[in-house]
Amino acid sequence: MEESKVPTRTSPDQSTMENQKRGTDSRSESLLDQFYTTLRVAHLALPSTAGDSQENSEIRGRIKYLLEKTPKGWRQAYEVEQLMPSVMSKAQLEIELERRFAEAERLEVASVDALKKRHHRQDVTEEDLRALLRTLLNDIQWFYEKRVRRRVLTRRYATRLAFLFLSSFFIFAVMVWLQLGSLRPPGG
């Protein structure tokens, strides 16, 4: 019996319970799940493995392993994304480059102009396209990593600032209460 190539997914209820056990944010987990679905579909759309070099066979094996590995995480998903250009066809590389250039421009990734310039040269080879896409993916992933880190730090500082404010307010209230207590007439 032939093994099905259709990706399987956990039910929403099961995912929610797993998220609660791990203490993860369900929105982030939902985005990760969607990203993995996209990666699995892209993996299934890769060209045939016939005639693959030893290196490409190892890359395909690594991609398959990472897609099946649990628990899933952003770093593993990013690694799959970085490995994919090595085994994509030239047509897939061109389409993905155009899509990622548009994303990088929208995000205002600093390297996008230089990479686009290189992409539009007349002597660009298929290996150049692979290198361009890997570089572009790395720059986009780095942008997202910095944004997540900035959000985490902002949330941490906001929490600390709120705690400091509440502590200051409490100390002020205690000081006022003590002052009011000391203003009472004796014996009254």
HUSULFEN-V26921 format. One record per residue. N is the residue number from 1. RES is the residue in one small letter. BURIAL is + if it has 24 or more other C-alpha atoms within 12 Angstrom, else -. Layout:
# HUSULFEN-V26921
{{N;RES;BURIAL} {N;RES;BURIAL}}
This chain:
# HUSULFEN-V26921
{{1;m;-} {2;e;-} {3;e;-} {4;s;-} {5;k;-} {6;v;-} {7;p;-} {8;t;-} {9;r;-} {10;t;-} {11;s;-} {12;p;-} {13;d;-} {14;q;-} {15;s;+} {16;t;-} {17;m;-} {18;e;-} {19;n;-} {20;q;-} {21;k;-} {22;r;-} {23;g;-} {24;t;-} {25;d;-} {26;s;-} {27;r;-} {28;s;-} {29;e;+} {30;s;+} {31;l;-} {32;l;+} {33;d;+} {34;q;-} {35;f;+} {36;y;+} {37;t;-} {38;t;-} {39;l;+} {40;r;+} {41;v;-} {42;a;+} {43;h;+} {44;l;-} {45;a;-} {46;l;+} {47;p;-} {48;s;-} {49;t;-} {50;a;-} {51;g;-} {52;d;-} {53;s;-} {54;q;-} {55;e;-} {56;n;-} {57;s;-} {58;e;-} {59;i;+} {60;r;+} {61;g;-} {62;r;+} {63;i;+} {64;k;+} {65;y;-} {66;l;+} {67;l;+} {68;e;-} {69;k;-} {70;t;-} {71;p;-} {72;k;+} {73;g;+} {74;w;+} {75;r;-} {76;q;+} {77;a;+} {78;y;+} {79;e;+} {80;v;+} {81;e;+} {82;q;+} {83;l;+} {84;m;+} {85;p;+} {86;s;+} {87;v;+} {88;m;+} {89;s;+} {90;k;-} {91;a;-} {92;q;+} {93;l;+} {94;e;+} {95;i;-} {96;e;+} {97;l;+} {98;e;+} {99;r;-} {100;r;+} {101;f;+} {102;a;-} {103;e;-} {104;a;+} {105;e;-} {106;r;-} {107;l;-} {108;e;-} {109;v;+} {110;a;-} {111;s;-} {112;v;+} {113;d;-} {114;a;-} {115;l;+} {116;k;+} {117;k;-} {118;r;-} {119;h;+} {120;h;-} {121;r;-} {122;q;-} {123;d;-} {124;v;-} {125;t;-} {126;e;-} {127;e;-} {128;d;+} {129;l;+} {130;r;+} {131;a;+} {132;l;+} {133;l;+} {134;r;+} {135;t;+} {136;l;+} {137;l;+} {138;n;+} {139;d;+} {140;i;+} {141;q;+} {142;w;-} {143;f;-} {144;y;-} {145;e;-} {146;k;-} {147;r;-} {148;v;-} {149;r;-} {150;r;-} {151;r;-} {152;v;-} {153;l;-} {154;t;-} {155;r;-} {156;r;-} {157;y;-} {158;a;-} {159;t;-} {160;r;-} {161;l;-} {162;a;-} {163;f;-} {164;l;-} {165;f;-} {166;l;-} {167;s;-} {168;s;-} {169;f;-} {170;f;-} {171;i;-} {172;f;-} {173;a;-} {174;v;-} {175;m;-} {176;v;-} {177;w;-} {178;l;-} {179;q;-} {180;l;-} {181;g;-} {182;s;-} {183;l;-} {184;r;-} {185;p;-} {186;p;-} {187;g;-} {188;g;-}}
